[in-house]
Amino acid sequence: MIQWPRAVYLHVPFCLHHCGYCDFTLVARRDHLIPQWFDCLQRELEQHRRESGARLPVDSIFIGGGTPTHLSVLQLQQLAELIAGHFELQPGGEYSMEANPDGLEAEKLRVLHEAGVNRLSLGVQSFDDDVLQLLERTHRADAAAEVVCEAASILPAVSLDLMFGVPGQSEASWQRTLERAVSLPVVHVSTYGLTWEQGTPFFRRQRSGELQRVEEELERSQYLQAIQQLTGAGFEHYEVSNFARPGWQCRHNLVYWRAEEYLAFGPGAARYVGGVRSTSCRSVVKWLRSWSEGRACVEEEERCEPEQRAREAIMLGLRLRRGFDVAEFESRFGVTLQQLAGAALDQGLRRGQLELADGQLRLTETGLLLADSVTAEFL
Ligand code: SF4
């Protein structure tokens, strides 16, 4: 019998505008598809309900996108009812929604609060209007700061997404963004370097020389600047890219980093259930067409073998600054770290990129700056 995961992700694929660097699953200016998306989402949830046979108890719900708050007040209510009909958030559970500052009026925030949403993740990216303009974001810095304050007055927790490594973004500009972020009533901050995804307008503009990638050294220094500024302001650096005030780590994302299982619904959504990873069609139109005909739309599906699961657990666990408990790992996967990945482990320790302390394996400060390559050695 399947032990159903206790974390759920739902994907809302609508945005006001398609930012040139973004390759998430979404459509912009196609709001006429929203009613059909609701119908299809309901079908997908009902199919799951038939499989599970019950309204499942869960500890976290995460509604991401796209821009979930692009939905109207009525549509947000409809979404909340749909979710509540299928999942029962347990007392003390985390209910997160991603949002953008644009169009996030108080009424929407109140609807979210009434629905039980207790954590808002705001895609602010920068408090520098020039950087926002380059990123093709539709909001401006002062308006975003006002929205942060309003959201924090209605919801218990507000998190900010901030971006560095943006062409033309100086260290001084990044510093001002970090300073403004910590001056606001937020309990969590995620910082990401701009990525240049193939197929995006930004990727083409970079290829043609219209946009210049930021030097690696500047990007590294901006990352260190974020660590210094945010930890100095009392945030705990708990994951490579994430910072939280004590007690406000993102519980839903911890499920991913602990390599636990999760459910997911909507176009492009990736799930991990019963040892099987699968991803729904990334094309919103294809996903809609398929579910309108009552057929699931899955693009990739693979059963993870125990060894692969163990290797992924190392890679993900190392993203946490406290690392992971080696004894717990070995009993969970029935294999020792040495047997599984002795070479990668020894190399990381020898190069000073990994450390073993108090039974935890984690990245050192040196390893942190090379997190992707050090962790990839374990795959
Ligand atoms: S608002 Fe966010 S999800 Fe939508 S296109 Fe821009 S970056 Fe992507």
Residues whose N, C-alpha, C, O or C-beta is under 5 A from the ligand:
A	BS01	SF4	C15 H17 H18 C19 C22 F24 G65 G66 T67
